[in-house]
Amino acid sequence: MEQDATITRKALGRAAFLGDLYDARKEEFCGLSLLKSELPATIISNMDVPSTRLEYDFSDTFEEKFNKLDVQAQLKINVLAGLFKLEGSGKYLGDEKKSYKSVKCTLIYDIRTKEETFTIGNEKLEKLISYDAIKMPDATHVVVGIKWGANVFASFEFENKENYQKKYIEGILQANMEKIALSIKGSGSVQFTEDENQLKTSLSIKFFGDIIPQDEELPQTFEKTLELMKKVPSYLTKFNNGKGKPLEYTLYPLKNVEKFFQLETRIKRTLIDLNLETITLLEKEFDDLLQAKQKFNDFYNEVNENSDFVASDNLGEIYKKSHQIKTCEAAFREQIATKLVEVRSGTKKPITIEKILTKFHEKPGFIMDISAFIEKYTKLITTIKQIAVFKENKIIYLGKRDASDVLPMQNNGDIYLFYMNEELKIRNNQLYEDSYHYFLDLVRDVEKKQSKFVIIDYNIHPEVKTKKEIKICYYRNGKLVADDLYKSKKESLSWCIAKSQLTSSTLRKPATTTKLSIPCAGIKLNYHCPREKKTWTCEKCQTSIEYGYDNTFYCSCGGAAAESYSFKCSSPLHPDEFLTFTKDDLERYLPNKDAENEVNILLLGETGVGKSTFINAFINYLTFSSLEEAAKEELRAGIFTKFIITDDNCMERTIKIGYDDNECTVEGQSSTQYAKAHVFHIDDLTLRIIDTPGIGDTRGIEMDKQNLQNTLSYISNYGHLNGICILLKPNNSRLNLEFRYCIKELLTNLHKKATDNIVFCFTNCRGTFYKPGDTLPALRTLLKDLEEQSGVSIPLQSNIFCFDNESFRFLAALKQGVQFNDDDKSDFSKSWTRSVKMTENMISYILKCPTHKIKETITLNESRSLIMELCKPIAEISQNIQLNIKLAQDRKKELAANELSINELEDKLYIPQVELVPVSLDYPRTVCTQPKCTKVVTSNGIAKVDYLTHCHPHCYLQGVPPNTIDHSALRKCDAMVNGICKICGCSWTTHMHITYENKQEIKYDIDDNVQKMIREKTSNYELIVALNNHCDRLIEELQYEQGVITKIAAKFAYFTRKNAIAVFNDDLENYLEHLIKEEEGKRSAGSQNSSIIDGLKTMKNSYKEQQRVFDQAIRNNREYEEVELSQIPQLVGQLYSLTHNGEQLKQIVEELKYGKCRAIKFKEEKHDIIPKRSNKKDNVIVAGIKHIWKTVY
């Protein structure tokens, strides 16, 4: 907008006179007067305007200063752009606070004296006008009025290096300003207290004024400042006859002068004012730039003062940035100044100014770049601040002037060197944080030893020869003890450790244990240890401590009473000592064996249905929140998996992931070789998924039966089952023999009350739209037939779940470089999501099922395991009874046929009796079962196998069930080389582990009456009669025990029939017949498989015989009452109390139980659920399990 009006402008130290010409476009005086001579006093109007203003102000920005001094809007921009030089009191506007932290207060002393003006319309003026001067093209205005007086500014700036609160400093400054103001106004004398003078050391005082004497030293204290300010009125009288100095000018447009005096100059005096919006925008930009510079100056000064601890490259970059900021600011002011004049002259549009702002926003060295640069070095400033803390703690932060390589050699005693730099700190932040806190722990722990602690930054010391990694080196007397102390101690740092002085290696760990999870003893002793439960590690063997539900803790060292342990958790609040619980406090935290915080789920299914993949997928479902997250992290595999995939080029690739000696890779054989539990801890909940060998193994039905019996033995070690998952494929459309056999073989081994816990899980369901597919009708028919036969109904509706765990295989292939397109990735992502949801639904269903508890119902594992354990010893004892009866009868015949003397009778007095004495081995022994490596020992018709070849007498291989031939883990026995035994030369497939052996021992039975008669030298005849009577009693007692054993075995058989879903798999005979026909068809084609056919026929006959014997036992039991769970221990007790055979029976059963427990105890694999650190929330399944668990229990 073009300006033709009279305007005013602050003098800002600029001196001019009435009639002087002014260029409003550049806001400067032209150095020429419009008048030929001085104005007569009669033309000038004088007015006295005396006034005094005394105040203080904490203004810091340009905007605040301009407003305080009432600087005109158009003049502001010229001041900011530096279009003219500020003089006198005007220099106050150019005094920028250098530090953002500093506090600044200004005392303003403003005195007004006179106003002088003249009027252009005065007739006398025309003769005084210089026509040459009015032709000056740069001039736009003439001075027609001046306001006189003086301004004095005293600026107090506190450096504030200590970073005090600004309000605190302002309060002290304000108190001093008020005292100075009161004293100047004549309100009496004041005194500055010591408290108010405490700022002296960091306080600088500047003076800006129009009448400040130049020959006097300017004051630097509050007292001296007060003295100077009181002299200002007297200084004023010395200038311009007491008028002082010009403070403001009134400027009249030359256009109007020309017009009034009718002068023709043809000079275009265009003056376009900037709009207020642009002025405000520019004012803010300069304020923002000022603040950015202040913050950079603080940063620069801090770095410069600590340059010895800053890398040379960083210093160079910071110095370069400082120069760049100054250059950029100068260029910005210059461009604004140039364009401002052009805009005011009308040659450029105002938008030009705004374009300059936009351009500079992107320039290096301007506002945004300065902020980003400071932000980039935030961590450097943090490090610099830490150095002061390090010094307080006697930690040396090695500067550039200190040599790093000779440091360890110059010190006797211990020295710890912490190597790092900012790049490594960012790249391995967790390692840095852990190492740093460990370093500080060392400082605290070894402070009394006068050790030295040094931090070395690789960027400050590039000459360091060691590998550039975060580490703590430990030297003692100049010699390197540990190159990476934290790494060597890393594992133990996070451990919570416990110890006992009473550990015994002879204590046997029970089959069922749980990881010890209790709080630290420190919570009871006011040491502020965290109250949450922790898992504990043995201080000596460094293995996890487990609890056997028997008030005993176990580890690799052995076991000891729980109350004998002391504890030290990893919390920094724990004192440097082990703490103990009282017995009562400890018992409060120990769990019960069948606690409700355990969920046991059994997986059953035919070979190849995908149990192993199910578990591998389940582990990853619990760990990752999505398929995308899992793809970025290391894949977790609890079970070895191998499969073949065809890539886009139709090339086959074999994918292998994981390792487990429980897995077999032979085609057709069950991948899982024996039962194994996979354990997951979710808060206080223990979730146990029990993997089992598949049914339908190509090694035959005997292997299926062995696998099932091993599974039953395995789960007998747990208190309850929550779920029994039968896994099925969704595409078995026909009710064929193999399908019927597999399903019924599973159900035959389940108790009928377990039906409430059975769920059917269909795998690989993506191809059947996540439905059961054609298998469901076949399964429904099979279960209906079973209900008609046994009266047991198995539900088949809400207990059906459909999965597709192929997303795990996708991840496995992806990790090994197989490429997938986006559509495939999307499909597998959806599959993952649906399977996760289905897994959550399945767990939810199982958690709501009644638990299958041993003490409340006749459970699968207890009933089957008990009968199985007694079957073999009852048979062996029965054989032994018959042998002993025969031996007694033979002796009786011998006595009857001879009349013996007393001496001869004494020789025959002792009746030989054979006992089976089980001898336990404290370790597994590897033996060969081949005929050449064994010997059958026959004694009185009783055959026993003696294993002659002890291929590995003391085998350390773990996890091999005893008395199991052809177990895959035996390939790793030390006796095997490339699958062949180096002791006997036989294949590993003919070997097995034994953990006890029965030894026959001969004892001699004697009658006390006979012994008495001998001592009394009774007649031969009487002795013979007595011996015969003893033999008769022995035979009678043995026959009685035989009858008891037979009756109890019959009761067990009846018990099984009553409680099993099905006693026998009635499809087994048909399935065997089917297999026999298949093999006979192969023989017709030339296959040499006669031995296979004979074996299948023998198995068929054996099956029929088993049915006959079982039915006969049931018939024998008709006269007995029904057997309930509570009676089972009583019946077992009757067997154990038998006079002649009870103890043998008990020892044999106990050894069988122990042999199984010892094999099982190595087969629980714990899986830690460790979500990503970025995930603050649990994933879907974990969150769901926690919610359902809290709701149900």
Number of C-alpha atoms within 10 A of each C-alpha: 10 12 14 17 12 15 15 17 19 19 22 24 22 21 13 20 15 22 25 20 30 26 18 29 24 22 19 17 22 19 10 16 22 24 22 14 12 11 15 10 9 9 15 15 12 15 12 13 13 12 11 14 10 15 14 19 16 18 16 19 18 22 16 14 17 18 13 12 14 12 19 14 18 17 20 22 23 21 21 19 20 16 20 15 14 17 18 22 22 24 17 21 19 15 13 14 18 17 24 19 20 21 24 23 20 22 22 22 20 19 21 21 19 18 21 17 19 20 13 18 11 9 9 13 16 14 10 14 18 14 15 11 16 26 17 15 13 20 26 27 29 30 25 22 24 26 24 24 28 28 26 23 24 21 20 22 22 22 20 18 12 9 9 12 11 14 10 10 16 16 12 15 24 15 12 21 21 14 19 27 20 15 18 18 12 9 11 9 10 13 12 14 9 9 8 15 16 11 18 14 9 13 18 16 19 16 20 21 24 25 22 22 12 7 6 7 7 15 17 15 16 20 15 12 18 19 14 15 21 17 12 20 16 11 18 21 13 12 15 12 8 16 19 24 26 26 25 20 26 19 25 24 22 21 19 16 18 16 10 12 13 9 14 11 14 9 14 11 21 19 20 23 20 20 12 11 9 15 18 14 13 20 20 15 15 21 18 17 19 22 21 22 27 19 19 23 17 17 19 20 13 15 20 15 11 15 17 17 24 22 18 15 10 16 17 10 11 20 12 12 19 16 11 16 22 14 13 17 20 14 13 18 17 15 14 24 21 14 18 26 20 19 21 22 21 18 12 15 15 19 11 14 21 13 10 14 15 10 10 17 14 12 14 15 25 22 23 16 17 22 16 11 16 18 12 10 15 13 12 19 17 10 17 20 13 13 19 14 12 18 11 10 14 16 18 17 23 20 19 19 10 12 12 19 13 10 14 23 14 10 16 14 15 20 23 22 25 22 24 21 18 16 11 16 15 11 10 13 14 11 17 21 12 13 23 20 11 18 22 14 13 14 20 11 11 12 14 8 10 12 17 20 22 22 21 21 23 22 19 20 22 12 11 16 10 10 9 13 15 23 21 24 19 21 21 17 14 17 15 14 13 15 15 19 19 23 16 11 11 15 10 15 16 11 20 20 25 23 20 19 9 12 18 14 14 10 13 15 21 18 19 19 20 17 19 21 18 17 21 32 23 23 16 16 12 9 13 15 21 16 13 11 14 18 18 25 24 22 18 13 13 17 15 19 27 23 23 23 16 13 13 18 25 28 20 15 17 17 23 21 15 20 18 17 20 18 23 24 28 17 16 10 12 21 15 10 9 17 19 19 20 11 11 9 13 16 13 9 13 16 17 11 17 14 12 15 17 22 21 25 24 22 24 26 25 26 22 21 21 22 27 22 24 22 21 22 26 21 22 20 26 21 23 23 22 17 22 14 12 18 15 10 11 11 20 19 22 21 23 20 21 15 12 13 15 11 13 11 6 8 9 11 14 11 18 15 19 14 12 14 15 20 20 18 13 9 10 13 21 26 25 25 20 25 24 25 23 20 21 20 16 16 11 12 16 18 18 22 23 24 24 28 31 29 27 22 20 14 11 15 18 12 18 23 15 14 22 22 16 21 21 22 23 26 23 23 18 18 20 24 26 25 28 24 25 21 24 26 22 24 17 17 15 13 15 11 14 19 22 20 23 20 22 22 25 21 24 16 21 24 24 22 18 24 18 19 24 24 24 24 25 26 26 22 23 19 11 14 12 20 19 24 18 15 19 21 14 16 21 14 12 16 20 14 13 18 15 10 11 15 13 17 16 21 16 14 9 10 18 19 22 27 25 26 26 21 21 27 22 20 22 24 22 15 17 13 9 16 14 14 8 9 9 12 17 14 12 22 17 15 22 24 17 18 26 25 16 20 21 20 17 21 19 18 17 24 21 16 15 13 21 24 17 19 13 11 17 23 25 25 24 21 22 21 20 18 16 16 17 20 14 15 19 21 13 15 22 20 15 21 23 18 18 21 20 14 18 23 17 14 20 20 11 12 20 14 9 11 14 17 13 18 10 11 19 14 11 15 22 15 21 17 18 18 19 20 17 19 14 19 15 13 18 25 20 27 25 27 20 15 11 12 16 16 16 13 12 10 11 13 11 13 12 14 14 15 20 15 18 16 24 20 16 13 16 13 17 17 19 25 23 20 17 14 18 14 21 18 19 25 21 14 18 15 22 20 15 10 16 16 22 15 14 17 14 18 18 25 17 17 22 22 24 21 22 21 17 15 14 14 11 13 12 10 15 15 15 11 13 22 16 12 16 19 10 9 11 13 13 18 14 13 26 20 15 18 26 19 15 21 23 16 13 18 20 13 17 22 16 13 21 19 13 16 22 18 17 19 21 23 23 24 21 24 20 19 18 17 19 24 27 25 20 18 19 14 18 20 16 15 19 21 14 14 18 19 13 12 18 18 12 13 14 9 9 9 11 12 12 12 9 15 17 12 12 20 16 12 16 19 13 12 16 13 12 13 14 12 13 19 16 13 20 20 12 15 20 12 8 12 9 12 16 12 16 12 11 18 11 11 19 17 13 14 22 18 14 19 12 16 22 18 15 20 24 18 18 27 22 15 19 22 16 18 22 21 21 24 19 26 18 14 19 18 14 14 15 13 15 9 15 15 7 6 10 8 12 16 17 18 23 19 15 17 19 15 12 17 16 9 9 9 9
